[in-house]
Amino acid sequence: MEKDLKLRDIDFKKFIEVLDMCKGDVFLETSDGDSLNLKSKLSQMVGIANILKGASVAEATLRCTNPEDETLLFRFNLYGEMPKK
């Protein structure tokens, strides 16, 4: 079952590193109704550009197809923890 995760104040460099560790698809859903697969490097750039506002991050929603990825991203979002490789 897919669940949604709201992002707030993230370090984009670390966020991309965590995305690269994900096993399934991770979608960024924008308020405009766009859905970008963040496993694609091009989509990562477009997605990050869409959620940047100056130096801060606007609210965005992530949807994961793999429950392990959801846990990984949740811990990163909540605690800023980088998973051990």
N, C-alpha and C positions, 0 to 999 in steps of 0.2 A: 504494500500500500504506500502510495506517495504522500508525503507531508510537505507543508510549506515552512520555510525558515526565513524570518525577517533579518536582514543585515543592518548593522549599525556600526559606524566608526571602525573600519577595518584597515589594516595595513595591506595595500594592494600587492606588494611584492610577495609577502607571506601567503596572501590569499591565493595567488596564482600557483605557488608551490603546493598548497593544499589541494587545489583543483587537479593538479597533475597527479596527485596520489589517488584520486577517486577512481573507482573501478567501473561505475556506471555513468549514465548521463546525468548532468547537472544543468538545469535550465534556470536562466534568469528571466523573470517575468516582470515587465515594466508596467507602469501605470497606464501606458498607451495601448496595452494589450499585446505587445510584442513578446515573443518567447525565443530566447537565444540559448543554444546549447553551448555551455561554457567549456566543454571538452575541446572545442575548436579554438585555436589560437586567434583566428580572425574574429570570431564571436566574442572572445574574451576582451579584445580591444574595443569592439563596438559596445559591449555591455558595460565595461568600465567607463567609457566615455558617456554613456547614457545616465549613469548614476552619480557621476561627479558634478558637484556644484561648487565651483571655486576650489577650496582646499578641504571641503567637508563632503561627506557621503549622504546622499538622499536615501530614503528608505527604499529597499528593493526586496523582492521575494525570490527565494531559491526553492526549486523543487527537484528532489533527487529520486532516481529510479532504484537506487540501491540503498537499503537501510544502513549499511555500514558507512556509506558516504555521508548520509544524513547525520549520523553520530559524530563523524570526524569534523564536519563543517559546523555542527552545533557547538562542539567543544571549542573549536577555533573562534567562533563568533562570540561565545559567552566568556571564555577565559583567555582568549588570545594565545592558546597553547598550540604549538606546532607538534604534530604527531611524530612519534619516533619512527624512523625509516627502518 
